[in-house]
Amino acid sequence: MPLFHAVVLTDHQSALVVQFDAEQVLSQRIQAHKHQTAQRNSAVRTEHEFFGEVCNALDGIQQVLVTGSHTATADFKHYAEKHRPLLIPQIVGYEVVDHPTENQLVAMARKAFDKHNLMAGVPTAG
C-alpha cells in the first residue's frame, strides 16, 4: 500500500522513490533499461519507458517532491505533463539537488511539504 508522501531522486539512468510517513520509510530503485535498437529516436523511447515506470511507482501517492539534476527534473516534468497529466496535481514541486543521501531527501521533502502545509493532514477521500 502506498504511503501518503514520496520524494523522487532521478537522473536519466535511475530513480530512487522514497515513500514515507511519520513512522516508516520505504525505498524503491528503478533502473532505466539499456537496449539497443536500430530505430530512430530509440533513446527517447527508452527515456519514456523509464519515466513511465517512475510514474507507475507514484501511483496512489498523494504528494510527491521530484528532485535531481536540472535536466532530469525538467525532462521528467515535460514527460509527466505530456503523458501523465493526472499525476501533475500530486507533484508539490521540483528541486535541483546533487547526490543527497536518502535521509537528506526525506528531510528535504518534509520541509517542502511543511512549507505547503501538507504534512499536517491525512489523505481525504474526494
Wavefront OBJ file of the C-alpha trace (Angstrom):
o trace
v 0.000 0.000 0.000
v 1.483 3.352 -0.986
v 2.193 5.886 1.703
v 0.864 9.448 1.541
v 4.169 11.249 0.768
v 7.086 10.500 -1.554
v 10.260 12.064 -2.825
v 11.866 11.024 -6.110
v 15.560 11.432 -6.919
v 16.013 10.937 -10.639
v 18.569 11.191 -13.375
v 18.321 9.598 -16.799
v 19.651 6.190 -15.699
v 17.913 5.527 -12.384
v 15.410 6.848 -9.888
v 15.061 6.425 -6.167
v 11.444 6.623 -4.995
v 11.208 7.088 -1.238
v 7.725 6.836 0.268
v 7.317 7.900 3.886
v 5.059 8.872 6.741
v 5.742 9.693 10.387
v 6.832 6.137 11.266
v 8.171 4.433 8.175
v 10.283 4.949 5.076
v 10.088 2.637 2.046
v 12.593 2.890 -0.814
v 12.447 1.581 -4.355
v 15.136 1.917 -7.027
v 14.113 1.967 -10.683
v 16.727 1.427 -13.393
v 16.462 2.606 -16.980
v 16.562 -0.214 -19.500
v 19.560 -0.296 -21.775
v 18.603 -1.885 -25.048
v 19.961 -1.196 -28.458
v 17.627 -0.741 -31.379
v 18.152 0.339 -34.930
v 15.104 2.585 -34.718
v 15.455 6.308 -34.916
v 14.884 8.122 -31.597
v 15.237 4.906 -29.573
v 16.868 6.911 -26.746
v 13.682 8.952 -26.436
v 11.599 5.774 -26.319
v 13.852 4.324 -23.624
v 13.589 7.531 -21.560
v 9.804 7.470 -21.931
v 9.683 3.856 -20.743
v 11.865 4.765 -17.758
v 9.851 7.853 -16.776
v 6.673 5.800 -17.261
v 7.949 3.261 -14.714
v 8.746 6.072 -12.280
v 5.221 7.463 -12.718
v 3.787 3.975 -12.147
v 5.704 3.784 -8.853
v 3.980 7.001 -7.756
v 0.502 5.599 -8.320
v -1.663 6.226 -5.268
v 0.751 8.631 -3.593
v -0.939 11.939 -2.861
v 2.050 14.290 -2.535
v 5.336 13.998 -4.391
v 8.517 16.059 -4.493
v 10.682 15.412 -7.574
v 14.423 16.029 -7.220
v 17.506 15.535 -9.340
v 19.639 17.433 -11.805
v 18.147 20.388 -13.647
v 17.972 18.413 -16.895
v 16.473 15.284 -15.336
v 13.783 17.148 -13.395
v 12.901 19.261 -16.439
v 12.698 16.162 -18.658
v 10.577 14.328 -16.074
v 8.260 17.340 -15.732
v 7.851 17.532 -19.511
v 7.137 13.802 -19.723
v 4.578 13.928 -16.890
v 2.804 16.975 -18.321
v 2.552 15.402 -21.764
v 1.961 11.724 -20.948
v 0.715 11.557 -17.331
v -1.351 14.720 -16.716
v -3.288 13.073 -13.864
v -0.026 12.915 -11.882
v 0.599 16.688 -12.063
v -1.688 17.694 -9.140
v 0.193 15.238 -6.887
v 3.570 16.889 -7.590
v 4.238 19.565 -4.989
v 7.463 20.792 -6.563
v 10.760 20.176 -8.294
v 14.130 20.660 -6.576
v 17.567 20.586 -8.179
v 19.920 18.564 -5.962
v 23.330 16.956 -6.213
v 23.690 13.435 -4.722
v 21.811 13.719 -1.407
v 21.500 10.755 0.939
v 18.127 9.091 1.466
v 17.824 10.787 4.872
v 18.580 14.169 3.315
v 15.909 13.518 0.665
v 13.263 12.710 3.251
v 14.212 15.774 5.326
v 14.051 17.977 2.209
v 10.651 16.566 1.285
v 9.272 17.003 4.807
v 10.420 20.627 4.736
v 8.820 21.183 1.312
v 5.551 19.585 2.427
v 5.588 21.590 5.699
v 6.137 24.751 3.663
v 2.979 23.944 1.734
v 1.172 22.807 4.934
v 0.845 19.310 3.532
v 2.343 17.211 6.336
v -0.322 18.048 8.929
v -3.261 16.196 7.461
v -4.074 12.727 6.368
v -5.433 11.853 2.964
v -9.078 12.615 2.488
v -11.471 10.870 0.177
v -12.503 13.103 -2.585
l 1 2 3 4 5 6 7 8 9 10 11 12 13 14 15 16 17 18 19 20 21 22 23 24 25 26 27 28 29 30 31 32 33 34 35 36 37 38 39 40 41 42 43 44 45 46 47 48 49 50 51 52 53 54 55 56 57 58 59 60 61 62 63 64 65 66 67 68 69 70 71 72 73 74 75 76 77 78 79 80 81 82 83 84 85 86 87 88 89 90 91 92 93 94 95 96 97 98 99 100 101 102 103 104 105 106 107 108 109 110 111 112 113 114 115 116 117 118 119 120 121 122 123 124 125 126
